[in-house]
Structure formats: structure tokens, C-alpha cells
């Protein structure tokens, strides 16, 4: 039987093979984890649906795989290892719920001599992100003609651009000049000409983060509003209630205060808790408040989501936040815990950052950046005092939000942080 990529989650069309935990010829038991797939920054196990012996592994670590693609072939216990192809296909369909792929139809148009053509043994199209597929579809470009540069032949946006440039050169320049330009694009810059270099392959997570950041930055007009909040009194509350919270298993940091303050302001300014549905031409206002927390891990930036922040007390938020951050850093976070965010907070204060311009976590409408609090001389009631000032950085989608609304949101947030009610810590 063939073990295929199952349906992973809504909107997820592909995954990356993170770890292969079996070897060809080895025996495995039913429900034993055979490999791990990385999807949207989460790593999930794929169990075997039956016991048997691994006859063939069809993928490598780092390969991009699509739903229904064959991962491993298994000879079941008590069954002949070599079954007819039709029977194997039917078995694959029954085990995975995904129809077995048909043999790819022979192209009626033969490629030119020396031209690249993707060959699929499984019958599935070449691996590429949904955004790359959409662009290729809109431009009527056959992705089987585009050579992917990443592991497993995955096609990137740069690969697609290079192919488009190649087509333009073929149309408007002599063939010899086009071939020369194509070779130059493929080869890139040789940095070793000027000194010694080292190379490190991009991790699957870094590629995903990079693609998401590029998509957000290139499709959303970003504006960043900067301000500061006096958190001197708030930090006094943290110091006062920190020990009682510790006794209850909660480490009280600035983040639970920020979460509660942000949720309250989002309720007053719902446009910041919305998303733009470009296809329908509608603004989607969400009546729930699920806030993403940007977590710095060894593998890269991951954003788990705290749900229903407005309904939870400070103690519950502190406990849940600690648990969620720890799970994220250990890469034990589930795909479900990474989805459904309505607004994101990125806190760089712990590593010493000041003001910065955070990139919106698409399809959200805004993101709040927190810097490191610093003591500054401030005039308070006519006297100069040393106050702890917190940098605030609000990036927002200018298609949905005007500058005046951003200023009002920031003013309200500053007030919420500077006048945080002590009774919220006594509940």
C-alpha cells in the first residue's frame, strides 16, 4: 500500500518533509510515526495506517509535498508485497481518502530542444506556494516549464520571475543574447571573487517566514505610528503582584498587561481587529479577540495565538502565555494554535529593542510592536521625574485605516497602559 500526504488543515495545500523516522526494509507497527511534516510553521506527525515493511521511501527531508502525494510504500503483514497497480491505487484511496493520481497526460506541445520540462512520477504538479500558483495561473504560465531552485524542485517567486524574463528575452532579443541572460540569472553573483565565503541553506521555516513577510509587505501599504507610554505605575503593580502570581504558577510579565489593554482598545476601534476580503470587496469585522504573540525561537519567528483574550483574567493569561511560549520554542505547537489570529503583538523589549516598524501578519489589519522600557526625565505635575517609558509601534493597513484612526487607537492604548486598574490583578 502507498501512504500519502493526508488533508492537513483548511487552506493548507502543501507541506515540507521535516524528519523521516523509518528506513527502507524496516518493519513498522500500525500508528507508528513514520515521518513529520512541517506546515505553516507547525511540525506534525504522520502515523502509519497499518503494520508491515517499508518497501520504498519516495521523499527526502526538505522536499515540498502536496496533498495526496505518495510518501512511503508499505508491504502489509500477511499480504503480498507486489500487488497489481490498480489494487494498490484503490488501497491508497481507501486508506487516505484521497483519489490515487492518474498517469499524467502526455503534453500535446513538445518542448523546444534543451528546454526544461518538469517530470512528475506521482502525477502531481510541481511544488510551489499558493501565491506562486495564483500568479502563474493569472499569467497563463505552465509551471512545468519553470525550473524550481529550492529543495525538491520547489518553485519560488524568483524562479517564476526569471522564467518570465526568459520569455521576454526570447520574444524581443536574439536567441544567443537570451541564452546568455538566462545563464546569468541562473548563476547569480559569485561573491567568492572578492574573498572567502560560507553558505548555509535556508531552513524550511525561514523560507516560509520570508515568503509570508514578502507577501505582506508587497501587497499591504504599511504605515507605522510611533508613541511611548509611561509604565512606571504598571511596573509597580507587576512588582507588587508578581510573588502571589508565582505561587499560583504564573510568571507575571509585561505581556499579560499589554494583552488586556490591547483587547480593550480593539473593542473600541474594531477596524483594527478586521481583515480585508479583496475578492468580495468587503471588510470582515471579527467579534472575537484572538491575539498572536511573536515568539523568537532557534528556528525562527513563530506566532502562536492566544484565544478570547478579552474574556480571560490576568492570571489565566499569564499561565496560558507561559505555556504557549514554551510549547512554541520546543516546536510542539499545533497548526490549530497558529491559526485564527485577529491582531498580533511583537515584543522586542526582552532583547533590547527600541522603536521599530513591525510587518503586518496578513490577513490581519494591524500589528503592535513593543520595545524595551527605558528611564527618561519627564515633566509630571510641573516637576521633572524619572519615568519608565515604553516604546509603542503600531503598523496598520492604510487601505483600511487612516492616520487619524491610528492616532486615536494609540492614544487610547497609552491611557490603558498608564492607568491600568489594580482591581484586574485581584480577581
N, C-alpha and C positions, 0 to 999 in steps of 0.2 A: 504494500500500500504506500501511497505518497502522502506525506504530512505537509500541508500547505499553510500559507500565511492566513490566519483567521481574520474575520472582521474585528477591528481593534477598537474603534470608537467612532462616533459620528464626526464626519468631516475629515477623518484621517485616511488617506489613500495609500500611504507607503510607510515603511519603517526601515531602520538600519539594523543590521545584524551586529549586536554588541558583543556577545560571547557565545561560542559553540561549546557545549558541555559534553558531547559524545564524540566517538570516533568510529570510522568505518570498520565494520566487522565486530563491533562491540554489542553486547546484549543489553537491552534496556527493559524496564518494567513499565506497566501502564501507569500513567500520571507522573512518571519521572520527568523532570525538566530537561529538555534536550538542548535548548538554546534560549538566549534572551534577546528581545528586540527592543530597540530604543525608538520611542515615538513621542514627538513634541516634548523632549527633554525627560520623559519618564522611561524607566527601564522595566519591562515586564517579562515574566517567564512564559515559555511555551511548553506545555506538558505533552507527553506522548499519549495518544488516544488508545494505544494498545501495547502489549508486550511483544518483544521479538528481537531481531538482529538488524542492525543498521547496515544496509547494503550499499548506500551511496549518500554522500552529503553534497548537495547541489549548490551551496553558497559558501562564501568566505566571510570572516569577520570584517566589517566595514562595508559590505555590499548593501546597496539600496534595494529593497524588495517590495513588490506590490501585493495587494490582497489577492489570494488565490494562487500565488506563485509557489512552486514546489520547493520545500526546504530540505527535506530528508526522505529517502525511500527506505521502507522498513519491511522486512520479511517477517510476517506474523508467526507466532508459535503455532505449530500444527497445520500450517498452510504451506503450499509450495512456494518457493522463493520467486520463481519466474512465472507469473500469471499472464494470460493474454492481455494485450494493451487495452482492449475495450473493457475488460473486467477491472483492470487497475484504475482506469478512468472513472468507472462507476463507483468503485470503492472510495476513491478520493473525494468524489462528490458527496457520498453518503457521510463520510467522516467529517468533512469541513463545512458542508452546507454551501460550498462554492462550486459552480459547474466547472468540470475539468476543461481546460483550454483546448480549443480546436487547433489543428495544424494551421499555421499561418498561410494565408492565400499567397500564391506567387504573384509578385508585382507585375503588372502589365507593362510598366515602364522600366526598361533596363537602365541601370546607372551608367554614366559615361565611364570610359576606361580610367582606372585609377581613382574613381570617386568612392567615398566611404558609404557603406550601407550597413546598418545595424542588423545583426542576425540574432534572432531570439529562438532559443531551443524550447522555451516554455510556451511560446505563443503570445506572450505579453509584450506590450510596447516598451521602449527603452525607459529606464528610470529617470524621472525628473520631478521637480516640485510642482504642485498645482498651479502656481503662478506662472512658471515657465510653460506648462502645457497650455494655459489660457492664452498667453501671448502668441505661441506658435499657432494655435487654432485661429485666433483673430487674423493672423497674417497669412494663413493657409500654408504654413511651412510643415513639411513632412519631417518629424523628429527622427525618423530612421536614417535620415541623411546627415544628421548633426552628430559629430563625434563628441561624446562626453569625456571630460578631463578628470573627473573625480573617480574615486574607487568604485569598482563595479560598473563603470561606464556611465555614471550618473551625469546628466546634462545640467549645467549651470546656466545662469543668465548670461555670463560672459561667453560661454560656448555658443549660445544662440546668437549673441551679437556678432561674434566672429564669423559665424556662418552667413548671417545677413550681409556682412561686409564683403564676404567672399562672393556672394551672388551679385552684389552691386558691381564689384570689380569685373566679374565675368561679363556683365552686361555693357559696361562702359569703357573697359580698358582692354588692351591686347592680352591675349591669354598668357603670354610669358610674364607680363607685369603682374597679373592677377596671381599666378602661382608663386611668384616671389613674395608678394604681400602676404599670401596665406601662410607661407613658411615662416615669415617673420612674426605673425600673430601667434602661431603655434609655439614657436621657440621662446618668445618673451625676451626679457632683458637678462643678460649674463652678468650678474653682479660680481662674479669671481674675477672679472677682468681688473677690478680695482683693489682687490685684497681678498683675504681668506673669509669664508662664509660658513655658516651651518644651516641646515634645513631641518624643519620639523613639520610633519604632515598635520594638516588641520584635523582636529577631532570631529566626530560626528556632531557633538553638541555645539562646538564652536561654529561649524558650518550652519547649523540651524539658527543659532543666535544671530550670526551675521546676516543670513538671509532675511530673518524677521526684522532686524534693525534697518536693513536696506529698504525693504518693502514699506515699512512705516515712514521712514524719513523721505522716501521718494514719492510717496502718494499722499501724505498729510502735510499741509502747511503749518509748520510748528511756530509758535510764539512762546517765549518764556517770560513770566512775570517774577521778579525777584523782590524779596522783602526780608524782614527779620522780626522775630518775636522774643519778647523778654520772658524767659522761662525761669527766672530766679525763684519765684514763689512755687512754681510747679516742681522744681527740683528739690525744694524744701519738703514738699509733700511726699515726693519719692523717698527721700531720706527718712522721713518720719514713719512711713508705712512699709518700707522695704522689709524690715525684720518680721513683722506679722505675716506679710505675704510669703516670705521664705518658709515660715513654719507650716504654711499650707501648701508648700510645694511649688510656689510661683516666684520666679525671678522678675522683680519689677524694674523695667527699663523705661526709657522714653517712649518706646513704640506703642504700648497699650494706651498711653495718654493721647498720642497722635492719632491712633485709630479711632478712638471715641470722638475726638474733636472733629476729625475729617468726616466721619459718618453724620454727625450733627449738621455740619455745613453743607454736605451733599443733599440732605433733605431739604434745606432751604433753597439751594440752587441746583435743581435736578438736571439741568443741561450738562453738568459736569459728570453726571452718572449715566449718560446716554451713549448711544452709538449711532453712526450714520449708515443707513441702508442705502447704498448708492444705487443698487439695481432698482429698488422700489421708489427711490426719491423720498424717503421718509426718515424722520428722526425717531429712534426707538428709546423711549424713556423706561428705565428699569426701576421697578418698585422694590427691589431688594438691594442690599448693600454688601457685596462680596468684594473684599479688598485684597488685591495681590500684594505680596511682600517680596521685593527683590532680594534674593539671598546669594551672597558671594560664596561659591564652592570651589574646590580644587579643579573641577571640570569646567567651570564657567558659571555665568549668571543664570539662575533658575528662579522662577516666580510662582511659588505656591499661593493658594487663595484661602483666606480666612472668610468663612461664610457668615452672613447675618450679623455683622459687627454691631449694628445698631441695637440688636436685641440682647447682647451679652454684657455682663458686668466686667469691671476692670480685672477682677481676679480670674474669671474664666478666660478672658482674652490673654492674660499673661501666661496662664498654663498652656492654653492651646497654641499660642505663638511659639513658646519654647519647644514644644513637641514637634510642631510643623517644621521649624528651622532645623532641628536635629535630624529629622527624617530626610529632609532635603539634602543636607550635607552628606548623609550616608547613602544617598541615591536610592532611598527606599520609598520615595514619594510616588503615589499612583498618578495615572493620567487624569483621573477624575479630579484629583486635588490641584491640578494645574489649569483647570478649565472653569469658565463661568465668571471670571473677574469683571467688575464694573469700573474699577478705579485702582491705580497702583501707587504704592509708596516705595521710594528708593532712598534708603538711609545710608549715607556715606560717612556719617559722623564718627562711627566707631573706628574708622581707619584714618581719620584726619582731614576729610574733605571739607571745603567751604561751599561757596555758591557754584553751581554747575547747571548745565542745560540737559535734563533727562529727556530721553526719547519716548514718545507715547507708545504704550503697549497696545497696538492695533488689535481689535477694533474699538478699543476704549477711546474716550474723547479727551482725557487729560491724565496727567501723572504728577505727583508731588515728590520733589526731592528735598531731603533734609541733610544739612551739613553739620559740621561739628560746632557745638556751642562754645563761645569764647567770651571772656570777660571784657567789657568795654565801659568807658566812662560815659554815663548817661545822665541827663538832667531829669530829676524826678521831684515834683513839688518844689521847684525852684532851687534844688540842691543837686550838686554833682555826686553821683553814686556809682559804684562799680556794679554792673548788672550783667547777668549771663544772657547773651543774645544768640538766638538760634537762626541760622540761615535757612530761608524757605525759597524753593524754586518750583514754580508751577508752570509746566509746559501744557499747552492746550491746542486743540484742533481749531484753527482760525476759520474753517468753513462753518463751524457750528457756534463758536464762542467769540464774542467781540471783546476788545481790550477792556472796556468799561465793566463788563461782567466779571472778567478775571480779577480786576482790582477789587471789586466788591467781595468776591469769593475770598481773596487773600486777606482783606480787612477783617472779614468775619472769622477766618481761621486764626488770625493773630489774636483777636479778642477771646476766642475759645481757649487758646493755649495760655494766655496771660491771666485768665480768670477761671481756671479750671476748678469746679466745685469740689470741696473736700468731702462732701457727703457721698460722692461717687466712689470713694475708697472705703467707705464704712459699710457698704451693702453686703 
